[in-house]
């Protein structure tokens, strides 16, 4: 079980996990030979960089001290990082599938944190992060649909 001392700990691990998604995009964009896949990854990477800036600029002073009532579930990096690999000939669908799976797990983490907090302000912060992740998932699905329908 994970026991966080404060909101900074929670946000740090969240930024770390979101950063690993950025790393996945970096590797995929460089390694892929499929031009459609490269274009898709480039667009999603650009959007993720904007979203990471939002996360990094959250002013935690506005949310008070963390008041835990229960321990959080134990999450390991390998549970959030896509298990499958990207190959030079990977299709946009394969890449989008991995990205959506990763984003869904991050949203699940945000929602789990909400259930562990007592402070209304802190709950609202993590509810907004879960909604933020929903927007990213929607955006990824939109990219996916545009590539599938554009074939």
FINU-740907 format. One line per field, with one value per residue: residue in one letter; y, z, x of N, C-alpha, C, O in turn. Coordinates in Angstrom, 2 decimals. Each point is the difference from the previous one (the first is absolute). Layout:
<recs>
aa c(A,...)
n_Y c(Y,...)
n_Z c(Z,...)
n_X c(X,...)
ca_Y c(Y,...)
ca_Z c(Z,...)
ca_X c(X,...)
c_Y c(Y,...)
c_Z c(Z,...)
c_X c(X,...)
o_Y c(Y,...)
o_Z c(Z,...)
o_X c(X,...)
</recs>
This chain:
<recs>
aa c(X,X,X,X,X,X,X,X,X,X,X,X,X,X,X,X,X,X,X,X,X,X,X,X,X,X,X,X,X,X,X,X,X,X,X,X,X,X,X,X,X,X,X,X,X,X,X,X,X,X,X,X,X,X,X,X,X,X,X,X,X,X,X,X,X,X,X,X,X,X,X,X,X,X,X,X,X,X,X,X,X,X,X,X,X,X,X,X,X,X,X,X,X,X,X,X,X,X,X,X,X,X,X,X,X,X,X,X,X,X,X,X,X,X,X,X,X,X,X,X,X,X,X,X,X,X,X,X,X,X,X,X,X,X,X,X,X,X,X,X,X,X,X,X,X,X,X,X,X,X,X)
n_Y c(-1.19,0.99,0.53,0.81,0.87,-0.20,1.94,1.06,-0.75,0.83,2.03,-0.07,-0.84,1.51,1.50,-0.79,-0.19,1.86,0.31,-1.22,1.16,1.51,-0.81,-0.38,1.76,0.58,-1.29,0.31,1.78,-0.37,-0.97,1.47,-2.02,-1.03,0.28,-1.75,-1.89,-0.11,-0.43,-2.14,-1.36,0.17,-1.00,-2.19,-0.53,0.28,-1.56,-1.78,0.35,-0.10,-2.00,-0.62,0.93,-0.97,-1.89,0.24,0.29,-2.24,1.47,-1.12,1.71,-0.19,-1.29,1.70,0.01,-1.08,-0.40,-0.84,-0.82,0.54,-2.17,1.02,0.12,-2.20,1.93,-1.61,0.62,-1.66,1.03,1.26,-0.95,1.51,-1.25,0.79,-1.46,1.55,-0.45,-0.89,-2.15,0.83,-1.43,1.20,-1.38,-0.75,1.34,0.22,-1.72,0.02,1.10,-0.96,-1.53,0.68,0.60,-1.76,-0.76,1.05,-0.53,-1.85,0.34,0.89,-1.42,-1.13,1.08,0.06,-1.92,0.82,1.06,1.35,0.35,1.41,1.36,-0.95,0.04,1.92,0.25,-1.15,1.22,1.69,-0.71,-0.36,1.77,0.68,-1.23,0.67,1.81,-0.41,-0.58,1.59,1.15,-1.01,0.17,1.92,0.19,-0.87,1.15,1.57,-0.81,-0.22,1.76,0.46,-1.64)
n_Z c(0.00,-1.33,0.58,-0.67,-0.70,-2.15,0.35,1.58,2.10,1.11,0.97,2.02,1.71,1.05,1.42,2.08,1.43,1.11,1.89,1.64,0.94,1.59,2.06,1.21,1.06,1.99,1.80,1.19,1.37,1.96,1.71,0.71,-0.61,1.64,-2.24,-0.93,-0.34,-1.82,-1.95,-0.48,-0.74,-2.18,-1.38,-0.39,-1.55,-2.15,-0.92,-0.82,-2.00,-1.72,-0.94,-1.45,-2.03,-1.36,-1.10,-1.89,-1.43,0.15,0.11,0.23,-0.69,-2.22,0.04,0.38,2.21,-0.31,-1.10,0.75,-1.68,-2.04,0.47,-0.62,-1.62,0.28,0.02,-1.48,0.39,1.14,1.96,0.36,0.84,-1.68,0.21,-0.82,-1.60,0.30,-1.51,-0.70,0.51,1.80,0.59,-1.69,-1.62,-1.41,-1.71,-1.86,-1.39,-1.29,-1.95,-1.71,-1.11,-1.51,-2.06,-1.33,-0.95,-1.88,-1.94,-1.03,-1.24,-2.06,-1.61,-0.90,-1.54,-2.05,-1.11,-1.01,-1.70,1.30,-0.17,1.06,1.52,2.01,1.50,1.10,1.77,1.90,1.29,1.21,1.91,1.73,1.20,1.63,1.88,1.46,1.20,1.85,1.84,1.22,1.44,1.95,1.61,1.18,1.63,2.02,1.34,1.19,1.86,1.87,1.19,1.29,1.34)
n_X c(0.83,-1.51,2.11,-1.99,1.96,0.63,-1.07,1.19,-0.39,-1.75,0.08,0.95,-1.18,-1.27,0.87,0.30,-1.75,-0.54,1.19,-0.96,-1.66,0.47,0.43,-1.87,-0.94,0.86,-0.44,-1.88,-0.09,1.00,-1.10,-1.52,-0.76,-1.12,-0.02,-1.05,1.17,1.31,-1.02,-0.46,1.62,0.43,-1.45,0.22,1.52,-0.54,-1.33,1.10,0.96,-1.45,-0.43,1.59,-0.20,-1.51,0.50,1.18,-1.70,0.03,-1.67,1.93,1.25,-0.21,1.85,1.40,-0.49,1.95,-1.90,1.94,-1.21,0.76,0.27,1.90,-1.53,0.25,1.12,-0.41,2.13,1.04,-0.40,1.82,1.83,-0.05,-1.85,-1.93,0.45,1.62,-1.60,1.93,-0.33,1.07,-1.62,-0.87,-0.75,1.60,0.53,-1.24,0.26,1.83,-0.12,-1.08,1.20,1.48,-0.69,-0.33,1.87,0.63,-1.03,0.70,1.84,-0.17,-0.62,1.74,1.20,-0.91,0.32,1.82,-0.97,1.28,2.19,-1.37,0.97,0.37,-1.67,-0.44,1.35,-0.36,-1.34,0.89,0.96,-1.39,-0.69,1.40,-0.07,-1.58,0.59,1.24,-1.15,-1.01,1.30,0.41,-1.57,0.15,1.54,-0.49,-1.41,1.08,0.97,-1.24,-0.71,1.79,-0.68)
ca_Y c(1.19,1.26,0.99,1.29,0.95,1.24,0.11,0.11,-1.38,-0.56,0.68,-0.37,-1.31,0.18,0.65,-1.01,-0.95,0.71,0.17,-1.25,-0.03,0.88,-0.78,-0.99,0.74,0.34,-1.20,-0.42,0.95,-0.20,-1.35,-0.48,0.26,0.31,1.46,0.30,-0.21,1.11,1.22,-0.16,0.08,1.39,0.81,-0.36,0.44,1.46,0.24,-0.44,1.00,1.08,-0.53,-0.12,1.35,0.28,-0.77,0.54,1.34,0.00,0.59,-0.87,0.78,0.28,-1.21,-0.40,-1.21,-1.26,-0.69,-1.35,-0.85,-1.37,-0.09,-0.11,-1.25,0.00,0.05,-0.07,0.58,-0.97,-0.17,1.13,0.10,-1.00,-1.27,-0.36,0.82,0.66,-0.43,0.96,-0.08,0.08,0.82,0.97,-0.67,-0.67,1.04,0.61,-0.98,0.04,1.31,0.03,-0.88,0.73,1.13,-0.53,-0.37,1.25,0.51,-0.89,0.43,1.26,-0.30,-0.69,1.01,0.73,-0.80,-0.09,1.32,0.51,1.41,0.26,0.65,-1.00,-0.89,0.74,0.02,-1.28,-0.19,0.78,-0.71,-1.14,0.58,0.42,-1.22,-0.34,0.84,-0.55,-1.24,0.41,0.55,-1.13,-0.72,0.84,-0.20,-1.37,-0.06,0.74,-0.79,-1.19,0.42,0.61,-1.04)
ca_Z c(0.00,-0.04,0.98,-0.37,1.10,-0.36,-1.38,-0.86,-0.32,-0.95,-1.28,-0.54,-0.65,-1.15,-1.05,-0.44,-0.88,-1.23,-0.71,-0.67,-1.23,-0.91,-0.45,-0.95,-1.24,-0.57,-0.60,-1.11,-1.11,-0.60,-0.49,-0.96,-1.41,-0.55,0.07,0.68,1.43,0.46,0.05,1.13,1.24,0.11,0.45,1.38,0.83,0.13,0.96,1.33,0.54,0.54,1.19,1.05,0.53,0.92,1.23,0.69,0.50,1.03,1.26,1.06,1.21,0.01,0.35,1.40,0.29,-0.32,1.13,-0.46,0.89,-0.36,-0.88,-1.43,-0.61,-0.45,-1.45,-0.46,-1.34,-1.05,-0.13,-0.77,-1.28,-0.94,0.03,-1.37,-0.57,-1.28,-1.01,-1.11,-0.88,0.80,-0.60,0.92,0.89,1.05,0.87,0.71,0.97,1.15,0.64,0.69,1.17,0.97,0.50,0.84,1.30,0.72,0.47,1.11,1.14,0.49,0.64,1.24,0.95,0.45,1.03,1.20,0.61,0.72,-0.31,-1.19,-1.00,-0.57,-0.83,-1.22,-0.81,-0.67,-0.91,-1.20,-0.71,-0.67,-1.13,-0.92,-0.68,-0.90,-1.19,-0.77,-0.59,-1.09,-1.04,-0.61,-0.81,-1.16,-0.91,-0.49,-0.98,-1.22,-0.78,-0.49,-1.05,-1.09,-0.81)
ca_X c(-0.83,0.70,-0.44,0.54,0.07,-0.68,-0.44,1.18,0.38,-0.97,0.16,1.32,-0.08,-0.88,0.80,0.97,-0.69,-0.36,1.27,0.34,-0.79,0.74,1.16,-0.53,-0.21,1.31,0.57,-0.86,0.13,1.31,0.21,-0.99,0.21,-1.31,-0.16,-1.27,0.25,0.86,-0.81,-0.92,0.77,0.46,-1.14,-0.32,1.13,-0.14,-1.09,0.42,0.92,-0.84,-0.65,1.02,0.21,-1.12,0.25,1.17,-0.30,-1.04,0.47,-0.53,-0.26,-1.44,-0.77,0.22,0.78,-0.67,-0.62,-0.33,-0.78,0.37,1.16,-0.30,0.44,1.37,0.17,1.38,0.14,-0.28,-1.45,-0.52,0.71,-0.52,0.73,0.37,1.07,-0.24,0.95,0.13,-1.17,-1.24,-1.06,-0.57,-0.95,0.75,0.55,-1.12,-0.48,0.91,-0.13,-1.29,0.12,0.83,-0.78,-1.08,0.58,0.27,-1.29,-0.37,0.81,-0.56,-1.28,0.28,0.49,-1.20,-0.68,0.83,0.12,-1.18,-0.14,-0.82,0.85,0.90,-0.83,-0.30,1.22,0.19,-1.14,0.30,1.06,-0.65,-0.73,1.06,0.44,-1.11,0.16,1.11,-0.48,-0.88,0.86,0.70,-0.99,-0.30,1.12,-0.10,-1.09,0.35,0.95,-0.69,-0.94,0.75,0.65)
c_Y c(1.25,0.90,1.31,0.92,1.27,0.00,0.07,-1.40,-0.59,0.62,-0.36,-1.34,0.07,0.62,-0.99,-0.98,0.65,0.23,-1.26,-0.19,0.88,-0.75,-1.04,0.67,0.32,-1.18,-0.42,0.92,-0.20,-1.34,-0.44,0.34,0.38,1.50,0.41,-0.12,1.13,1.28,-0.04,0.19,1.44,0.92,-0.26,0.45,1.50,0.35,-0.41,1.02,1.18,-0.44,-0.16,1.37,0.37,-0.71,0.61,1.36,0.06,0.54,-0.76,0.73,0.29,-1.17,-0.51,-1.25,-1.24,-0.63,-1.37,-0.74,-1.48,0.04,-0.12,-1.36,0.15,-0.03,-0.05,0.55,-0.98,-0.31,1.11,0.12,-1.07,-1.25,-0.38,0.96,0.65,-0.45,0.99,-0.01,0.02,0.95,1.05,-0.64,-0.68,1.02,0.64,-0.93,0.01,1.30,0.08,-0.86,0.71,1.15,-0.46,-0.38,1.24,0.60,-0.82,0.40,1.29,-0.25,-0.72,0.99,0.79,-0.75,-0.07,1.32,0.38,1.45,0.19,0.62,-1.01,-1.00,0.68,0.06,-1.31,-0.40,0.77,-0.65,-1.22,0.50,0.45,-1.21,-0.48,0.79,-0.53,-1.29,0.30,0.50,-1.12,-0.80,0.78,-0.14,-1.37,-0.11,0.73,-0.77,-1.22,0.39,0.60,-1.01,-0.29)
c_Z c(0.00,1.08,-0.36,1.21,-0.31,-1.48,-0.97,-0.41,-1.08,-1.37,-0.65,-0.72,-1.23,-1.16,-0.56,-0.97,-1.30,-0.85,-0.71,-1.27,-1.06,-0.56,-1.03,-1.36,-0.69,-0.74,-1.22,-1.21,-0.73,-0.72,-1.12,-1.44,-0.69,0.21,0.71,1.51,0.57,0.18,1.20,1.32,0.22,0.52,1.46,0.96,0.26,1.02,1.41,0.63,0.60,1.32,1.16,0.62,0.99,1.33,0.81,0.63,1.00,1.29,1.16,1.29,0.15,0.53,1.41,0.12,-0.34,1.27,-0.49,1.02,-0.24,-0.87,-1.44,-0.50,-0.48,-1.53,-0.31,-1.42,-1.09,-0.14,-0.84,-1.37,-0.93,-0.03,-1.39,-0.52,-1.30,-0.94,-1.15,-0.92,0.77,-0.66,1.01,1.00,1.16,1.01,0.83,1.09,1.26,0.78,0.80,1.26,1.12,0.63,0.91,1.38,0.82,0.55,1.21,1.27,0.59,0.76,1.33,1.06,0.56,1.15,1.31,0.76,0.76,-0.36,-1.32,-1.11,-0.68,-0.87,-1.34,-0.92,-0.77,-0.87,-1.29,-0.80,-0.74,-1.22,-1.08,-0.80,-0.94,-1.30,-0.88,-0.70,-1.19,-1.19,-0.75,-0.88,-1.26,-1.04,-0.65,-1.08,-1.29,-0.86,-0.60,-1.15,-1.19,-0.90,-1.25)
c_X c(0.87,-0.56,0.67,-0.01,-0.77,-0.37,1.17,0.48,-0.90,0.21,1.34,-0.06,-0.90,0.77,1.03,-0.67,-0.44,1.25,0.43,-0.83,0.67,1.21,-0.42,-0.23,1.32,0.60,-0.80,0.18,1.33,0.10,-0.94,0.36,-1.32,-0.28,-1.30,0.18,0.85,-0.80,-0.95,0.73,0.48,-1.11,-0.35,1.10,-0.09,-1.08,0.39,0.95,-0.77,-0.64,0.98,0.30,-1.10,0.25,1.14,-0.28,-1.15,0.60,-0.63,-0.29,-1.50,-0.83,0.25,0.84,-0.81,-0.55,-0.46,-0.84,0.32,1.25,-0.48,0.48,1.43,0.03,1.47,0.03,-0.39,-1.48,-0.60,0.66,-0.55,0.89,0.49,1.07,-0.47,1.09,0.00,-1.23,-1.32,-0.99,-0.47,-0.96,0.71,0.54,-1.11,-0.52,0.86,-0.14,-1.30,0.03,0.77,-0.79,-1.13,0.52,0.34,-1.30,-0.48,0.78,-0.56,-1.30,0.20,0.47,-1.18,-0.66,0.77,0.12,-1.25,-0.27,-0.76,0.86,0.92,-0.75,-0.30,1.21,0.14,-1.19,0.27,1.13,-0.56,-0.78,0.98,0.49,-1.08,0.10,1.12,-0.41,-0.90,0.81,0.73,-0.96,-0.36,1.11,-0.10,-1.07,0.34,0.99,-0.67,-0.93,0.71,0.68,-0.76)
o_Y c(0.03,0.11,0.15,-0.04,0.60,-0.91,-0.48,-0.21,-0.63,-0.71,-0.11,-0.14,-0.69,-0.47,-0.02,-0.30,-0.63,-0.05,0.06,-0.63,-0.36,0.09,-0.24,-0.56,-0.14,0.13,-0.31,-0.48,0.09,-0.08,-0.87,1.09,0.64,0.46,0.99,0.84,0.50,0.71,0.99,0.72,0.49,0.84,0.93,0.43,0.46,0.88,0.68,0.24,0.52,0.76,0.23,0.10,0.61,0.62,0.13,0.41,1.08,-0.48,0.23,-0.52,0.21,0.14,-1.02,-0.50,0.01,-0.06,-0.15,0.10,-0.84,1.03,-0.53,-0.59,1.09,-0.93,0.75,-0.07,0.38,-0.62,-0.16,0.50,-1.14,0.10,-0.52,1.08,-0.47,0.03,0.82,1.02,-0.39,1.05,-0.14,0.39,0.08,-0.23,0.15,0.45,0.00,-0.01,0.48,0.39,-0.04,0.18,0.65,0.21,0.00,0.49,0.56,-0.01,0.10,0.57,0.24,-0.12,0.29,0.61,-0.42,0.03,-0.47,0.42,-0.58,-0.39,0.05,-0.41,-0.64,-0.10,0.02,-0.74,-0.48,0.07,-0.32,-0.63,-0.14,0.10,-0.52,-0.53,-0.02,-0.25,-0.62,-0.34,0.03,-0.40,-0.59,-0.14,-0.14,-0.59,-0.45,0.06,-0.39,-0.68,0.03,0.38,-0.84)
o_Z c(0.63,0.16,0.17,0.81,0.89,-0.75,-1.14,-1.16,-0.95,-1.01,-1.22,-1.10,-0.99,-1.14,-1.20,-1.06,-1.06,-1.23,-1.06,-0.95,-1.17,-1.20,-0.98,-1.04,-1.21,-1.14,-1.05,-1.13,-1.22,-1.10,-0.79,-0.28,-1.05,1.13,0.72,0.76,1.09,0.99,0.71,0.88,1.13,0.86,0.76,1.12,1.12,0.84,0.96,1.21,1.05,0.96,1.15,1.20,1.04,1.06,1.22,0.93,0.33,0.46,0.35,0.86,1.11,0.19,0.39,-0.97,0.02,1.02,-0.55,1.21,0.87,-0.56,-0.27,0.57,-0.33,-0.61,0.58,-0.74,-0.98,-0.99,-0.52,-0.94,0.41,-0.11,-0.16,0.56,-0.65,0.33,-0.13,-0.60,-0.54,-0.53,1.20,1.17,1.14,1.21,1.21,1.10,1.11,1.23,1.13,1.03,1.16,1.22,1.00,1.00,1.22,1.13,0.96,1.09,1.22,1.06,0.96,1.17,1.20,0.98,1.01,1.11,-0.30,-0.06,-1.02,-1.16,-1.22,-1.05,-1.05,-1.22,-1.21,-0.97,-1.09,-1.23,-1.11,-1.06,-1.20,-1.21,-1.08,-1.08,-1.23,-1.14,-1.05,-1.15,-1.22,-1.11,-1.06,-1.19,-1.21,-1.06,-1.08,-1.22,-1.13,-1.03,-1.10,-1.00,-0.80)
o_X c(1.06,-1.22,1.21,-0.93,-0.61,0.35,-0.10,0.38,0.47,0.04,0.08,0.53,0.25,-0.11,0.27,0.55,0.08,-0.05,0.63,0.46,0.05,0.29,0.71,0.35,0.13,0.45,0.56,0.12,0.05,0.56,0.35,0.50,0.01,-0.10,-0.02,-0.48,-0.28,0.16,-0.16,-0.47,-0.01,0.25,-0.24,-0.28,0.22,0.20,-0.36,-0.08,0.38,-0.06,-0.36,0.21,0.28,-0.14,-0.11,0.69,-0.48,1.03,-1.16,-0.72,-0.49,-1.21,-0.57,0.56,-1.23,0.68,-1.09,0.24,-0.23,0.36,-1.08,0.91,0.45,-0.52,0.79,-0.97,-0.65,-0.41,-1.11,-0.61,-0.20,1.22,1.10,0.20,-0.94,1.19,-0.91,-0.33,-1.04,0.37,0.22,-0.03,-0.47,-0.03,0.14,-0.34,-0.52,0.00,-0.01,-0.56,-0.40,0.01,-0.30,-0.67,-0.16,-0.03,-0.52,-0.56,-0.15,-0.23,-0.74,-0.39,-0.05,-0.42,-0.56,0.51,-1.10,-1.16,0.35,-0.11,0.20,0.48,0.08,-0.15,0.23,0.17,-0.31,0.00,0.42,0.02,-0.27,0.22,0.30,-0.24,-0.12,0.38,0.11,-0.28,0.09,0.36,-0.21,-0.28,0.19,0.23,-0.37,-0.06,0.32,-0.03,-0.55,0.60,0.42)
</recs>
